[in-house]
Amino acid sequence: MTVFRQPSEKSEAIARPILLALPGLDGTGRLFGDFARALGHTLEFRALSYPDDRPLGYPELISIASAALPGKRPGTGLLSSPSESP
């Protein structure tokens, strides 16, 4: 699992809302680069990439995404790639 974190100019002591982006069909979060830069520093942006060394089912994907979320930090949201939307 790889999580791309947006560079921060502000102190980590200031808790900003987190937006975790789930990858598209390619399994990586690389396509979110422009989106992350456009957000600026209004929130902490994380783009998740899934392991590419083995096939994964939904239970494994959910487990990986859940592990990338912070504990009980308020203001956390998920963004799914359009290729994964219903």
C-alpha positions as protocol buffer text, in pm:
chain_id: "A"
residue {
  index: 1
  type: MET
  ca { x: 0 y: 0 z: 0 }
}
residue {
  index: 2
  type: THR
  ca { x: 128 y: 343 z: -90 }
}
residue {
  index: 3
  type: VAL
  ca { x: -22 y: 667 z: 30 }
}
residue {
  index: 4
  type: PHE
  ca { x: 77 y: 988 z: -147 }
}
residue {
  index: 5
  type: ARG
  ca { x: 67 y: 1276 z: 94 }
}
residue {
  index: 6
  type: GLN
  ca { x: 36 y: 1633 z: -17 }
}
residue {
  index: 7
  type: PRO
  ca { x: 337 y: 1841 z: 95 }
}
residue {
  index: 8
  type: SER
  ca { x: 248 y: 2056 z: 392 }
}
residue {
  index: 9
  type: GLU
  ca { x: 365 y: 2408 z: 458 }
}
residue {
  index: 10
  type: LYS
  ca { x: 177 y: 2425 z: 786 }
}
residue {
  index: 11
  type: SER
  ca { x: 261 y: 2259 z: 1112 }
}
residue {
  index: 12
  type: GLU
  ca { x: 122 y: 1909 z: 1162 }
}
residue {
  index: 13
  type: ALA
  ca { x: 4 y: 2037 z: 1502 }
}
residue {
  index: 14
  type: ILE
  ca { x: -284 y: 2208 z: 1322 }
}
residue {
  index: 15
  type: ALA
  ca { x: -535 y: 1934 z: 1243 }
}
residue {
  index: 16
  type: ARG
  ca { x: -673 y: 1986 z: 894 }
}
residue {
  index: 17
  type: PRO
  ca { x: -951 y: 1771 z: 749 }
}
residue {
  index: 18
  type: ILE
  ca { x: -825 y: 1468 z: 555 }
}
residue {
  index: 19
  type: LEU
  ca { x: -944 y: 1361 z: 212 }
}
residue {
  index: 20
  type: LEU
  ca { x: -840 y: 1005 z: 120 }
}
residue {
  index: 21
  type: ALA
  ca { x: -867 y: 938 z: -254 }
}
residue {
  index: 22
  type: LEU
  ca { x: -924 y: 578 z: -359 }
}
residue {
  index: 23
  type: PRO
  ca { x: -748 y: 472 z: -680 }
}
residue {
  index: 24
  type: GLY
  ca { x: -912 y: 410 z: -1015 }
}
residue {
  index: 25
  type: LEU
  ca { x: -884 y: 103 z: -1235 }
}
residue {
  index: 26
  type: ASP
  ca { x: -506 y: 139 z: -1259 }
}
residue {
  index: 27
  type: GLY
  ca { x: -482 y: 75 z: -883 }
}
residue {
  index: 28
  type: THR
  ca { x: -269 y: 383 z: -818 }
}
residue {
  index: 29
  type: GLY
  ca { x: -336 y: 730 z: -693 }
}
residue {
  index: 30
  type: ARG
  ca { x: -96 y: 891 z: -942 }
}
residue {
  index: 31
  type: LEU
  ca { x: -372 y: 1054 z: -1145 }
}
residue {
  index: 32
  type: PHE
  ca { x: -472 y: 1272 z: -850 }
}
residue {
  index: 33
  type: GLY
  ca { x: -159 y: 1491 z: -869 }
}
residue {
  index: 34
  type: ASP
  ca { x: -323 y: 1790 z: -1040 }
}
residue {
  index: 35
  type: PHE
  ca { x: -626 y: 1761 z: -814 }
}
residue {
  index: 36
  type: ALA
  ca { x: -407 y: 1759 z: -502 }
}
residue {
  index: 37
  type: ARG
  ca { x: -217 y: 2068 z: -617 }
}
residue {
  index: 38
  type: ALA
  ca { x: -544 y: 2250 z: -694 }
}
residue {
  index: 39
  type: LEU
  ca { x: -665 y: 2190 z: -337 }
}
residue {
  index: 40
  type: GLY
  ca { x: -376 y: 2389 z: -195 }
}
residue {
  index: 41
  type: HIS
  ca { x: -341 y: 2354 z: 178 }
}
residue {
  index: 42
  type: THR
  ca { x: -706 y: 2372 z: 273 }
}
residue {
  index: 43
  type: LEU
  ca { x: -701 y: 2008 z: 377 }
}
residue {
  index: 44
  type: GLU
  ca { x: -465 y: 1713 z: 396 }
}
residue {
  index: 45
  type: PHE
  ca { x: -493 y: 1510 z: 76 }
}
residue {
  index: 46
  type: ARG
  ca { x: -389 y: 1144 z: 61 }
}
residue {
  index: 47
  type: ALA
  ca { x: -409 y: 930 z: -252 }
}
residue {
  index: 48
  type: LEU
  ca { x: -408 y: 556 z: -191 }
}
residue {
  index: 49
  type: SER
  ca { x: -240 y: 301 z: -418 }
}
residue {
  index: 50
  type: TYR
  ca { x: -313 y: -70 z: -388 }
}
residue {
  index: 51
  type: PRO
  ca { x: -39 y: -337 z: -395 }
}
residue {
  index: 52
  type: ASP
  ca { x: 23 y: -466 z: -747 }
}
residue {
  index: 53
  type: ASP
  ca { x: 195 y: -792 z: -655 }
}
residue {
  index: 54
  type: ARG
  ca { x: -123 y: -999 z: -611 }
}
residue {
  index: 55
  type: PRO
  ca { x: -492 y: -997 z: -700 }
}
residue {
  index: 56
  type: LEU
  ca { x: -719 y: -847 z: -433 }
}
residue {
  index: 57
  type: GLY
  ca { x: -1088 y: -896 z: -363 }
}
residue {
  index: 58
  type: TYR
  ca { x: -1324 y: -645 z: -205 }
}
residue {
  index: 59
  type: PRO
  ca { x: -1249 y: -756 z: 155 }
}
residue {
  index: 60
  type: GLU
  ca { x: -875 y: -694 z: 101 }
}
residue {
  index: 61
  type: LEU
  ca { x: -937 y: -359 z: -71 }
}
residue {
  index: 62
  type: ILE
  ca { x: -1162 y: -247 z: 214 }
}
residue {
  index: 63
  type: SER
  ca { x: -902 y: -354 z: 468 }
}
residue {
  index: 64
  type: ILE
  ca { x: -628 y: -154 z: 292 }
}
residue {
  index: 65
  type: ALA
  ca { x: -845 y: 157 z: 260 }
}
residue {
  index: 66
  type: SER
  ca { x: -957 y: 133 z: 624 }
}
residue {
  index: 67
  type: ALA
  ca { x: -597 y: 105 z: 743 }
}
residue {
  index: 68
  type: ALA
  ca { x: -511 y: 428 z: 557 }
}
residue {
  index: 69
  type: LEU
  ca { x: -777 y: 626 z: 745 }
}
residue {
  index: 70
  type: PRO
  ca { x: -675 y: 805 z: 1064 }
}
residue {
  index: 71
  type: GLY
  ca { x: -828 y: 684 z: 1389 }
}
residue {
  index: 72
  type: LYS
  ca { x: -1110 y: 905 z: 1512 }
}
residue {
  index: 73
  type: ARG
  ca { x: -993 y: 1228 z: 1354 }
}
residue {
  index: 74
  type: PRO
  ca { x: -1291 y: 1446 z: 1265 }
}
residue {
  index: 75
  type: GLY
  ca { x: -1329 y: 1585 z: 915 }
}
residue {
  index: 76
  type: THR
  ca { x: -1213 y: 1276 z: 727 }
}
residue {
  index: 77
  type: GLY
  ca { x: -1367 y: 1206 z: 387 }
}
residue {
  index: 78
  type: LEU
  ca { x: -1328 y: 959 z: 102 }
}
residue {
  index: 79
  type: LEU
  ca { x: -1304 y: 1034 z: -268 }
}
residue {
  index: 80
  type: SER
  ca { x: -1358 y: 749 z: -513 }
}
residue {
  index: 81
  type: SER
  ca { x: -1231 y: 757 z: -867 }
}
residue {
  index: 82
  type: PRO
  ca { x: -1514 y: 789 z: -1123 }
}
residue {
  index: 83
  type: SER
  ca { x: -1424 y: 444 z: -1254 }
}
residue {
  index: 84
  type: GLU
  ca { x: -1529 y: 295 z: -919 }
}
residue {
  index: 85
  type: SER
  ca { x: -1848 y: 493 z: -871 }
}
residue {
  index: 86
  type: PRO
  ca { x: -2181 y: 306 z: -899 }
}
